[in-house]
Amino acid sequence: MQIEHDTVRYFEPTPPVVRCERILRIQGYTDLGRVRPAITQAATEMAAFASLHSRPQAAYRYVPIHALDSDGLSVEGGRFHSRAFASRLAGCFEIAPVVMSVGSGIGEHVSALADAGDLLEAVLLETAGWLCIEDATRKFTMQLRDESAARGCRITSRMGPGYSYRLAAEEVTWALEAQPVLFGLFVGAELPVTLMSSCAMQPKLSRSGLYGIAPLPLATTASRAAPLLN
């Protein structure tokens, strides 16, 4: 499968189905049978709103790795500094940077609810919104895994600016200030996300990062290609 490295690709995950039970559990309600009916009703309504107004979209591309060393990662268009890359991307020849969002509708309604003093609904809806972005991330990861498998490759877990990673006995960070370099890999492309001067993203319910792409072990590749015996 031939990959065009200059091509920005787009993926629109199917809309999520948000469950009120998940919202309540995230908010610390362990015994759902003891939750007040008014809270359960609010969570049900916010789950339905999020499911209806989520507009997930991801923009991504494949970028060859030029150098991977103890200090970071170099690609055409920039360099990312973090000691986490050397271990997390070991064996990779390529990265797949991605920016994704579920749109502005949910976040705008969260703000409207908060401004109106409906703080319970605002908190529950924001939780539902993050469940939407988690769902979009999971579905994009599956799409990227399938594309990579068709090329005889595997993907790593996602890495994101602002996150910390365990390295031996310490934690190391990929600084949030790397966002402009990451977004710079999409120069000229229409994106579902806008990067602010603070390195925060707009809409709020957005996510960025990259995955490593590495060849599958030869034994695994051969087993995929082997015919079934009757």
N, C-alpha and C positions, 0 to 999 in steps of 0.2 A: 504494500500500500504506500504510494508516493505521497509525501507531505510537502506542501508549499509553505515555507517558513514565513513568508511575508503576508500570508493570508490571515485576517482576523475572522474567526468563526463565531457563530452565535448559536446558542442553545436555549430553548424555552421549555423548562420542565413543566410537567402537568401541574395544575393548581393543587395545593395541598388540601387535605381534610384534617382540620384541627379539631382535636377532642377536648371538651371542657375538663375531662378528668386529668389530662396532662397539665393543663394550666393550673388547676387546683393543687396538684401534687408539687409542681415547681414552686408554688407559693407557700408550701409547707403544710398543706392539709393532708395528713397521712391517713386519717379515717374519714373517707368521703361520706359515710353515713351520718356523720355528726356535723357536717357543714350546714350552716344556716341556709334555708331554701332561697332567700334573697341573693345570697352569694353564688349559689349554684346556678340560679337563673341568670345572673349577670355574666358568669363565666360561659354559660351556654350561648348567650347572645353575642358575646365578644368572639367566641370561637367561630360562630357562623359568619360574623362580619369579616373576620380575617380570612376565612376560607374563600369568601366571595370576592374580596377586594385585593387579594394577593395577585401580583402580576410578575411572576418570576422570569428573569432573563439573565443569561450569562454571556459575556464576551471573553474569548480566549484565543490563544494562538500557540504555536510551537516555536521555541527559540533554542538554537544550538548552544551548548555550553562551550565557552572558549577556555575557561580555566576554573579549576576548583581546588582551593588550597586551604590552609589552616586559618586564614583570615577572612575568607569569603568566597564569593562566586562572581565570575565575570561572564557577561554575554554581550553580544553586539547591542549597543544602546545603553550600556551601563554596568555598574558593579554594585553588588550587595555585600555589605559587611556584616558578618556574624560567624563566630566559630562553630555554630551549629550546622552550617551547610556541609562541611567536610564529612561528617558522619551521616547526616540525614540524606544526603544525595550521593553517597558512595556508589560508584558503578553507573551513575547516570550520564548520559551523553546529551541530554536535552531537558528543557523545562517547559512547562505549560502554565504561563501566568494567566490568571483569571480575575475578572471583576464581575460581581453579580449583585442583583438587587431584587426585591419583591415590589418595587414601585413606591410611590409616595403616598398612596391613599390611606394605608393603615397608620403611618406615622402622623399624617396631618389630622386624622380623626383622634388619635391619642392626644395631640395638643389641644384640639377643640374640646375634648372631654375634660382635660385638666383645667382649661381656662373657664369652663362652666362650673367647676367645682365637683365634677363627678370623678373623684380621685380613684375610687374602687374600680370603676369601669376602665379608667385610663391605665391603671396598673395591669389589669387583667388583659386588656387589648395589647399592651406593649409586650407582655409575655407571649401572647398568641402570635404576635408579629415575629418574635425571635424563633418561635417554632416553625414559622413559614420559611425563614431564611435557612434554618437547619434542614428542613425538608428539601429546599432547592439545592443546597450544598450536597446532600446525600445523592440526589438524582443526577446532578452534574458529575459527581465522582463516578457513578456507575457508567454514565455515558463516556467519560474519558477512559475509564478502565476497558470498556468494550472496544473503543477506537484503538487503544494501545495494544490490546490483545490481538487485534486483526493485523497488526504490524509485527507481531512476535515480541511484544514488549510488555512491561509491567509499569505500574505507577507507584510512587511513594505516597505517604499521607501528605495532606496539605500543610504548607507552612505559610504563616501570615505575618506581616509587619506588626510589631507591638506585642507579639507573643514570646513567651520564654520556653526554653527547651532544656531538658535534662541532658547534661554532658558529663559522663563519669559521675563524680561526686558533687558537681555544681550545676547551677542553672545559668544558661546564657540566653541573651535576648537578641532578637532581630528587631532593631529599633523602628518605631512607628515613622520616624523621619525618612525611612526608605520608600515611603509611599510615592513621592514624585518620580523616583526612578522606575518603580513598577508601572505606574501609569504612563511613563514615557515610552514604554514598550508598545503602546497602542496609539502613538501619534497619528493623527488624521482619521482615526476610526470613530464611529459613532458608538458611544458607550452608554449603558444604562445607569451609570454612576458619575457624579462630578466630584472631583477632589478639591477640598477647600484649603486655604492657606495654612490652616491649623493641622493639616494632614488628616482631618476627619473627613468622612464621606457623606455625600448628600445624594439620595435620601438616606435617612439615618439607618434604615433597615437594609444595609448593604454589607458586602464582605469582599475582601481582596486576598490574594495570595498566589502561591505557585505550587505545582506538583513536579516532582522529578520523574523522568522517563528513562527506564533502563531496559536492556535486553533481557528477555526471559532466559533462564538457564537452558542450555541445549537439550537436556533430557526432557524438560517440560515441553519445549517446542516440538520435539520429536513425538512425544506422546500425543500431543494435540493433532498432529498430522497423520498418525498411524491409523490404518483402516481397521475397522472392527472385524474380528474373526467369528465366523459362524460355527 
